[in-house]
Amino acid sequence: MESIESKLYTVKDFCAKQPSWPSESALRALIIGAAWGENKFQSAFKRVGRRVLVDEAEFWLCVEHMQSEPKKIK
């Protein structure tokens, strides 16, 4: 994967830049899951007061990391 310079985006701006995935609702679900510790995207989101910013480079690193982990079967 090519190196991406770290930039912070609002949820709407990040989704506008990435039209195929994630949708705004999917990204908000990832943010909530990260806050509750249900996924491994905590490092991709930065909180400034009530605003949540998405670190573009870190977000895609989290996606890559999830692909390299072995799947857990329940």
A tleap script that builds the chain and sets N, CA, C and O, in Angstrom:
source leaprc.protein.ff14SB
mol = sequence {
  NMET GLU SER ILE GLU SER LYS LEU TYR THR
  VAL LYS ASP PHE CYS ALA LYS GLN PRO SER
  TRP PRO SER GLU SER ALA LEU ARG ALA LEU
  ILE ILE GLY ALA ALA TRP GLY GLU ASN LYS
  PHE GLN SER ALA PHE LYS ARG VAL GLY ARG
  ARG VAL LEU VAL ASP GLU ALA GLU PHE TRP
  LEU CYS VAL GLU HIE MET GLN SER GLU PRO
  LYS LYS ILE CLYS
}
set mol.1.N position { 0.848 -1.178 0.000 }
set mol.1.CA position { 0.000 0.000 0.000 }
set mol.1.C position { 0.890 1.236 0.000 }
set mol.1.O position { 1.914 1.277 0.682 }
set mol.2.N position { 0.499 2.218 -0.752 }
set mol.2.CA position { 1.298 3.430 -0.842 }
set mol.2.C position { 1.188 4.237 0.438 }
set mol.2.O position { 0.191 4.136 1.154 }
set mol.3.N position { 2.180 5.019 0.724 }
set mol.3.CA position { 2.198 5.849 1.915 }
set mol.3.C position { 1.258 7.044 1.737 }
set mol.3.O position { 1.295 7.738 0.721 }
set mol.4.N position { 0.426 7.261 2.738 }
set mol.4.CA position { -0.518 8.376 2.718 }
set mol.4.C position { -0.125 9.332 3.827 }
set mol.4.O position { 0.081 8.918 4.968 }
set mol.5.N position { -0.019 10.612 3.494 }
set mol.5.CA position { 0.283 11.606 4.496 }
set mol.5.C position { -0.910 11.717 5.448 }
set mol.5.O position { -2.057 11.730 5.003 }
set mol.6.N position { -0.651 11.796 6.727 }
set mol.6.CA position { -1.718 11.859 7.710 }
set mol.6.C position { -2.459 13.194 7.621 }
set mol.6.O position { -1.876 14.264 7.793 }
set mol.7.N position { -3.753 13.097 7.348 }
set mol.7.CA position { -4.613 14.276 7.311 }
set mol.7.C position { -5.863 13.961 8.109 }
set mol.7.O position { -6.329 12.822 8.129 }
set mol.8.N position { -6.399 14.969 8.762 }
set mol.8.CA position { -7.612 14.794 9.549 }
set mol.8.C position { -8.801 15.363 8.793 }
set mol.8.O position { -8.737 16.457 8.233 }
set mol.9.N position { -9.886 14.600 8.788 }
set mol.9.CA position { -11.103 14.998 8.095 }
set mol.9.C position { -12.299 14.848 9.022 }
set mol.9.O position { -12.299 14.003 9.917 }
set mol.10.N position { -13.317 15.671 8.803 }
set mol.10.CA position { -14.586 15.433 9.486 }
set mol.10.C position { -15.202 14.183 8.864 }
set mol.10.O position { -14.753 13.728 7.813 }
set mol.11.N position { -16.214 13.635 9.502 }
set mol.11.CA position { -16.873 12.442 8.988 }
set mol.11.C position { -17.429 12.706 7.587 }
set mol.11.O position { -17.224 11.905 6.674 }
set mol.12.N position { -18.122 13.813 7.421 }
set mol.12.CA position { -18.708 14.141 6.112 }
set mol.12.C position { -17.638 14.312 5.047 }
set mol.12.O position { -17.797 13.807 3.935 }
set mol.13.N position { -16.557 15.008 5.357 }
set mol.13.CA position { -15.483 15.236 4.385 }
set mol.13.C position { -14.769 13.935 4.020 }
set mol.13.O position { -14.430 13.713 2.857 }
set mol.14.N position { -14.543 13.078 5.015 }
set mol.14.CA position { -13.882 11.801 4.750 }
set mol.14.C position { -14.737 10.942 3.823 }
set mol.14.O position { -14.222 10.336 2.884 }
set mol.15.N position { -16.038 10.892 4.085 }
set mol.15.CA position { -16.937 10.087 3.256 }
set mol.15.C position { -17.076 10.670 1.852 }
set mol.15.O position { -17.234 9.926 0.884 }
set mol.16.N position { -17.019 11.982 1.739 }
set mol.16.CA position { -17.083 12.609 0.416 }
set mol.16.C position { -15.840 12.262 -0.401 }
set mol.16.O position { -15.907 12.122 -1.622 }
set mol.17.N position { -14.709 12.126 0.284 }
set mol.17.CA position { -13.458 11.789 -0.405 }
set mol.17.C position { -13.426 10.314 -0.809 }
set mol.17.O position { -12.783 9.953 -1.794 }
set mol.18.N position { -14.117 9.468 -0.051 }
set mol.18.CA position { -14.154 8.025 -0.291 }
set mol.18.C position { -15.587 7.639 -0.673 }
set mol.18.O position { -16.315 7.149 0.190 }
set mol.19.N position { -16.018 7.831 -1.895 }
set mol.19.CA position { -17.427 7.641 -2.240 }
set mol.19.C position { -17.923 6.190 -2.189 }
set mol.19.O position { -19.126 5.968 -2.049 }
set mol.20.N position { -17.038 5.207 -2.298 }
set mol.20.CA position { -17.511 3.825 -2.334 }
set mol.20.C position { -17.659 3.208 -0.940 }
set mol.20.O position { -18.652 2.530 -0.677 }
set mol.21.N position { -16.713 3.425 -0.061 }
set mol.21.CA position { -16.767 2.881 1.296 }
set mol.21.C position { -15.830 3.667 2.170 }
set mol.21.O position { -14.746 4.013 1.699 }
set mol.22.N position { -16.151 3.970 3.379 }
set mol.22.CA position { -17.397 3.652 4.078 }
set mol.22.C position { -18.446 4.737 3.847 }
set mol.22.O position { -18.127 5.886 3.542 }
set mol.23.N position { -19.693 4.340 4.000 }
set mol.23.CA position { -20.750 5.347 3.967 }
set mol.23.C position { -20.688 6.127 5.277 }
set mol.23.O position { -20.019 5.711 6.223 }
set mol.24.N position { -21.378 7.242 5.328 }
set mol.24.CA position { -21.352 8.043 6.551 }
set mol.24.C position { -21.907 7.253 7.737 }
set mol.24.O position { -21.357 7.322 8.836 }
set mol.25.N position { -22.981 6.512 7.525 }
set mol.25.CA position { -23.557 5.736 8.628 }
set mol.25.C position { -22.620 4.598 9.053 }
set mol.25.O position { -22.515 4.297 10.242 }
set mol.26.N position { -21.946 3.971 8.096 }
set mol.26.CA position { -20.997 2.909 8.437 }
set mol.26.C position { -19.814 3.470 9.218 }
set mol.26.O position { -19.337 2.846 10.166 }
set mol.27.N position { -19.343 4.648 8.819 }
set mol.27.CA position { -18.222 5.268 9.521 }
set mol.27.C position { -18.625 5.651 10.944 }
set mol.27.O position { -17.850 5.470 11.883 }
set mol.28.N position { -19.830 6.176 11.098 }
set mol.28.CA position { -20.307 6.518 12.441 }
set mol.28.C position { -20.436 5.268 13.318 }
set mol.28.O position { -20.178 5.327 14.520 }
set mol.29.N position { -20.828 4.151 12.727 }
set mol.29.CA position { -20.895 2.888 13.472 }
set mol.29.C position { -19.495 2.447 13.905 }
set mol.29.O position { -19.321 1.948 15.017 }
set mol.30.N position { -18.503 2.628 13.040 }
set mol.30.CA position { -17.122 2.308 13.422 }
set mol.30.C position { -16.640 3.207 14.552 }
set mol.30.O position { -15.927 2.753 15.446 }
set mol.31.N position { -17.025 4.479 14.516 }
set mol.31.CA position { -16.641 5.420 15.573 }
set mol.31.C position { -17.237 4.990 16.909 }
set mol.31.O position { -16.549 4.988 17.930 }
set mol.32.N position { -18.513 4.627 16.897 }
set mol.32.CA position { -19.172 4.178 18.135 }
set mol.32.C position { -18.538 2.885 18.628 }
set mol.32.O position { -18.286 2.727 19.822 }
set mol.33.N position { -18.280 1.962 17.706 }
set mol.33.CA position { -17.635 0.704 18.082 }
set mol.33.C position { -16.251 0.925 18.667 }
set mol.33.O position { -15.855 0.243 19.612 }
set mol.34.N position { -15.516 1.874 18.111 }
set mol.34.CA position { -14.185 2.178 18.632 }
set mol.34.C position { -14.276 2.765 20.038 }
set mol.34.O position { -13.455 2.452 20.901 }
set mol.35.N position { -15.265 3.606 20.265 }
set mol.35.CA position { -15.435 4.215 21.593 }
set mol.35.C position { -15.765 3.161 22.647 }
set mol.35.O position { -15.361 3.290 23.803 }
set mol.36.N position { -16.490 2.127 22.255 }
set mol.36.CA position { -16.873 1.057 23.180 }
set mol.36.C position { -15.852 -0.078 23.202 }
set mol.36.O position { -16.026 -1.046 23.942 }
set mol.37.N position { -14.796 0.025 22.407 }
set mol.37.CA position { -13.773 -1.012 22.384 }
set mol.37.C position { -14.195 -2.258 21.623 }
set mol.37.O position { -13.627 -3.329 21.836 }
set mol.38.N position { -15.188 -2.139 20.735 }
set mol.38.CA position { -15.693 -3.288 19.988 }
set mol.38.C position { -14.913 -3.560 18.711 }
set mol.38.O position { -15.072 -4.619 18.104 }
set mol.39.N position { -14.072 -2.617 18.296 }
set mol.39.CA position { -13.251 -2.827 17.106 }
set mol.39.C position { -11.875 -2.220 17.358 }
set mol.39.O position { -11.607 -1.693 18.438 }
set mol.40.N position { -11.030 -2.296 16.379 }
set mol.40.CA position { -9.642 -1.830 16.557 }
set mol.40.C position { -9.360 -0.545 15.786 }
set mol.40.O position { -8.254 -0.348 15.283 }
set mol.41.N position { -10.362 0.328 15.695 }
set mol.41.CA position { -10.209 1.581 14.971 }
set mol.41.C position { -9.951 2.771 15.905 }
set mol.41.O position { -9.994 3.917 15.456 }
set mol.42.N position { -9.689 2.527 17.178 }
set mol.42.CA position { -9.513 3.620 18.131 }
set mol.42.C position { -8.468 4.622 17.682 }
set mol.42.O position { -8.658 5.825 17.858 }
set mol.43.N position { -7.383 4.163 17.113 }
set mol.43.CA position { -6.291 5.067 16.729 }
set mol.43.C position { -6.617 5.899 15.493 }
set mol.43.O position { -5.914 6.865 15.198 }
set mol.44.N position { -7.667 5.539 14.771 }
set mol.44.CA position { -8.024 6.252 13.538 }
set mol.44.C position { -8.895 7.473 13.792 }
set mol.44.O position { -9.078 8.302 12.900 }
set mol.45.N position { -9.432 7.592 14.996 }
set mol.45.CA position { -10.345 8.687 15.301 }
set mol.45.C position { -9.774 9.577 16.393 }
set mol.45.O position { -9.292 9.097 17.419 }
set mol.46.N position { -9.833 10.862 16.159 }
set mol.46.CA position { -9.339 11.851 17.124 }
set mol.46.C position { -10.529 12.683 17.587 }
set mol.46.O position { -11.300 13.181 16.766 }
set mol.47.N position { -10.673 12.831 18.869 }
set mol.47.CA position { -11.779 13.622 19.413 }
set mol.47.C position { -11.271 14.991 19.839 }
set mol.47.O position { -10.266 15.120 20.539 }
set mol.48.N position { -12.001 16.009 19.391 }
set mol.48.CA position { -11.723 17.391 19.769 }
set mol.48.C position { -13.054 17.941 20.258 }
set mol.48.O position { -13.907 18.343 19.467 }
set mol.49.N position { -13.215 17.949 21.583 }
set mol.49.CA position { -14.522 18.305 22.131 }
set mol.49.C position { -15.527 17.255 21.710 }
set mol.49.O position { -15.312 16.063 21.926 }
set mol.50.N position { -16.635 17.696 21.103 }
set mol.50.CA position { -17.641 16.755 20.614 }
set mol.50.C position { -17.376 16.307 19.185 }
set mol.50.O position { -18.006 15.366 18.701 }
set mol.51.N position { -16.462 16.963 18.517 }
set mol.51.CA position { -16.184 16.642 17.114 }
set mol.51.C position { -15.245 15.441 17.025 }
set mol.51.O position { -14.301 15.309 17.804 }
set mol.52.N position { -15.522 14.585 16.072 }
set mol.52.CA position { -14.657 13.438 15.801 }
set mol.52.C position { -14.019 13.657 14.442 }
set mol.52.O position { -14.703 13.917 13.452 }
set mol.53.N position { -12.691 13.546 14.411 }
set mol.53.CA position { -11.948 13.689 13.162 }
set mol.53.C position { -11.366 12.330 12.786 }
set mol.53.O position { -10.984 11.540 13.649 }
set mol.54.N position { -11.306 12.078 11.500 }
set mol.54.CA position { -10.787 10.812 10.991 }
set mol.54.C position { -9.378 11.042 10.462 }
set mol.54.O position { -9.161 11.882 9.589 }
set mol.55.N position { -8.428 10.292 10.997 }
set mol.55.CA position { -7.048 10.309 10.510 }
set mol.55.C position { -6.998 9.357 9.321 }
set mol.55.O position { -7.050 8.139 9.492 }
set mol.56.N position { -6.898 9.914 8.116 }
set mol.56.CA position { -7.001 9.116 6.894 }
set mol.56.C position { -5.962 7.995 6.843 }
set mol.56.O position { -6.313 6.841 6.597 }
set mol.57.N position { -4.712 8.316 7.067 }
set mol.57.CA position { -3.649 7.313 6.983 }
set mol.57.C position { -3.863 6.208 8.016 }
set mol.57.O position { -3.720 5.026 7.702 }
set mol.58.N position { -4.200 6.585 9.230 }
set mol.58.CA position { -4.397 5.610 10.299 }
set mol.58.C position { -5.623 4.738 10.041 }
set mol.58.O position { -5.617 3.549 10.359 }
set mol.59.N position { -6.673 5.323 9.469 }
set mol.59.CA position { -7.882 4.562 9.149 }
set mol.59.C position { -7.549 3.415 8.201 }
set mol.59.O position { -7.942 2.274 8.440 }
set mol.60.N position { -6.820 3.721 7.117 }
set mol.60.CA position { -6.489 2.675 6.149 }
set mol.60.C position { -5.482 1.680 6.713 }
set mol.60.O position { -5.489 0.514 6.316 }
set mol.61.N position { -4.612 2.112 7.632 }
set mol.61.CA position { -3.722 1.156 8.309 }
set mol.61.C position { -4.530 0.188 9.171 }
set mol.61.O position { -4.215 -1.001 9.231 }
set mol.62.N position { -5.561 0.686 9.833 }
set mol.62.CA position { -6.431 -0.180 10.637 }
set mol.62.C position { -7.139 -1.202 9.760 }
set mol.62.O position { -7.263 -2.368 10.136 }
set mol.63.N position { -7.603 -0.769 8.597 }
set mol.63.CA position { -8.258 -1.689 7.659 }
set mol.63.C position { -7.263 -2.766 7.227 }
set mol.63.O position { -7.595 -3.952 7.227 }
set mol.64.N position { -6.049 -2.363 6.862 }
set mol.64.CA position { -5.020 -3.332 6.454 }
set mol.64.C position { -4.694 -4.291 7.592 }
set mol.64.O position { -4.529 -5.490 7.365 }
set mol.65.N position { -4.603 -3.778 8.796 }
set mol.65.CA position { -4.281 -4.607 9.954 }
set mol.65.C position { -5.373 -5.650 10.183 }
set mol.65.O position { -5.079 -6.801 10.507 }
set mol.66.N position { -6.631 -5.247 10.013 }
set mol.66.CA position { -7.743 -6.189 10.199 }
set mol.66.C position { -7.678 -7.311 9.172 }
set mol.66.O position { -8.064 -8.440 9.474 }
set mol.67.N position { -7.199 -7.024 7.970 }
set mol.67.CA position { -7.109 -8.041 6.927 }
set mol.67.C position { -6.005 -9.057 7.219 }
set mol.67.O position { -6.084 -10.203 6.777 }
set mol.68.N position { -4.993 -8.647 7.950 }
set mol.68.CA position { -3.871 -9.543 8.231 }
set mol.68.C position { -4.089 -10.401 9.476 }
set mol.68.O position { -3.347 -11.357 9.705 }
set mol.69.N position { -5.102 -10.068 10.286 }
set mol.69.CA position { -5.389 -10.864 11.484 }
set mol.69.C position { -6.169 -12.116 11.131 }
set mol.69.O position { -7.003 -12.091 10.226 }
set mol.70.N position { -5.908 -13.213 11.835 }
set mol.70.CA position { -6.698 -14.415 11.589 }
set mol.70.C position { -8.147 -14.203 12.040 }
set mol.70.O position { -8.406 -13.522 13.032 }
set mol.71.N position { -9.069 -14.787 11.309 }
set mol.71.CA position { -10.494 -14.647 11.634 }
set mol.71.C position { -10.836 -15.514 12.847 }
set mol.71.O position { -10.360 -16.641 12.983 }
set mol.72.N position { -11.682 -14.951 13.729 }
set mol.72.CA position { -12.151 -15.709 14.897 }
set mol.72.C position { -13.519 -16.295 14.556 }
set mol.72.O position { -14.412 -15.583 14.096 }
set mol.73.N position { -13.672 -17.576 14.781 }
set mol.73.CA position { -14.943 -18.235 14.527 }
set mol.73.C position { -15.618 -18.478 15.871 }
set mol.73.O position { -15.030 -19.039 16.795 }
set mol.74.N position { -16.864 -18.041 15.948 }
set mol.74.CA position { -17.608 -18.218 17.218 }
set mol.74.C position { -18.245 -19.563 17.292 }
set mol.74.O position { -18.905 -19.880 18.282 }
savepdb mol mol.pdb
quit
